Amino acid sequence: SLVSDCFELSAKSELLVDVLGCRPALELAEDVETSLAAVLAELPSSLKTLRIRMCGPEVGCRDRLISNETDRDRRLELEVRNGLYHEVFPKAEADLVVAMNAGFGVPQYTKMWGPTLDMLQQRKQPGLLAITSYTAGELLREESLLRSRWAETFQLDFCGEELTQVLKDLSGRPAPWTLPRPIRAMRRDGTEAELLRGDVVQSDACTVRVMPSKTLVYVGPNLTPGRSRNY
């Protein structure tokens, strides 16, 4: 699975998952502990602790922390906090961050999510952000937003001959473009970046913005009965 590939679960003893924007009728339903215990049962036996932290401005309950032993000496921890993610868990140290139908790409919500996205971008350790959307159109807007916010910027007058030539070759096509082959590019500090085939590129008069293709993966739509509209 994508999670297993990202975190090498077979080598981990603990997994921390943060779930954002939780609501009583959905993520915080009465059987949430049973559901999470079933998730833990499907994970590699070497994983001894699954920590789930749920938060949001509409959690509808007091803050709480629940810790239960399951079979095979495994532990499930559930923490619920009332508030915005960047305020209640400012270290953002989770292995996996989940935001279901968060509306990153909806204009009236985009600004509200800004502090959380900035915090995730500044994380010291790698992690995975998993999002879902109600429609394909919303998903495309969210993809564009994330590519724009998390792209690496290169200076056109310093990026090197390889990237400059590729931009010339692609300039006759509508942007954004995808790189047709692996190339090297120079950062302003003199270090070299390895850009891969498929990386998304967009430029203006002075800069080039590159979003690595491996950092954004589409895995939908969701075929679960009753949730087929989720992407």
CORVEN-V407572 format. One record per backbone hydrogen bond with DSSP energy under -0.5 kcal/mol. CO is the residue of the C=O (numbers start at 1). NH is the residue of the N-H. If there is no record, write none. Layout:
co=(CO & CO)
nh=(NH & NH)
This chain:
co=(1 & 2 & 3 & 4 & 4 & 8 & 9 & 13 & 13 & 15 & 15 & 16 & 16 & 17 & 18 & 18 & 19 & 20 & 23 & 23 & 26 & 29 & 31 & 32 & 33 & 34 & 35 & 36 & 37 & 38 & 39 & 39 & 40 & 44 & 46 & 48 & 49 & 49 & 50 & 50 & 51 & 52 & 52 & 53 & 54 & 55 & 56 & 56 & 58 & 64 & 66 & 68 & 70 & 70 & 71 & 74 & 75 & 76 & 77 & 78 & 79 & 80 & 81 & 81 & 83 & 84 & 84 & 85 & 89 & 95 & 96 & 97 & 98 & 99 & 99 & 99 & 103 & 105 & 106 & 106 & 107 & 109 & 110 & 111 & 113 & 114 & 115 & 116 & 117 & 118 & 120 & 128 & 128 & 130 & 132 & 132 & 133 & 135 & 136 & 137 & 138 & 139 & 140 & 141 & 142 & 143 & 144 & 145 & 146 & 147 & 152 & 154 & 155 & 155 & 159 & 160 & 161 & 162 & 163 & 164 & 165 & 166 & 167 & 170 & 177 & 179 & 183 & 184 & 185 & 187 & 191 & 193 & 193 & 195 & 196 & 199 & 200 & 201 & 201 & 202 & 206 & 207 & 208 & 209 & 210 & 210 & 211 & 212 & 213 & 221 & 224 & 227 & 230)
nh=(5 & 6 & 7 & 8 & 9 & 11 & 12 & 48 & 49 & 17 & 51 & 95 & 96 & 53 & 20 & 98 & 55 & 100 & 26 & 28 & 29 & 32 & 35 & 36 & 37 & 38 & 39 & 40 & 41 & 42 & 42 & 43 & 43 & 47 & 48 & 75 & 15 & 51 & 52 & 77 & 17 & 54 & 79 & 19 & 81 & 22 & 59 & 83 & 24 & 80 & 78 & 76 & 73 & 74 & 74 & 70 & 50 & 68 & 52 & 66 & 54 & 64 & 56 & 83 & 56 & 87 & 88 & 89 & 92 & 128 & 18 & 130 & 20 & 101 & 102 & 132 & 106 & 107 & 109 & 110 & 111 & 113 & 114 & 114 & 117 & 118 & 119 & 120 & 121 & 122 & 123 & 97 & 130 & 99 & 101 & 102 & 231 & 139 & 140 & 141 & 142 & 143 & 144 & 145 & 146 & 147 & 148 & 149 & 150 & 151 & 210 & 208 & 158 & 159 & 186 & 164 & 165 & 166 & 167 & 168 & 169 & 170 & 171 & 173 & 201 & 198 & 195 & 163 & 193 & 190 & 187 & 185 & 195 & 183 & 199 & 179 & 211 & 176 & 177 & 209 & 156 & 204 & 154 & 202 & 152 & 212 & 200 & 215 & 216 & 223 & 227 & 230 & 222)
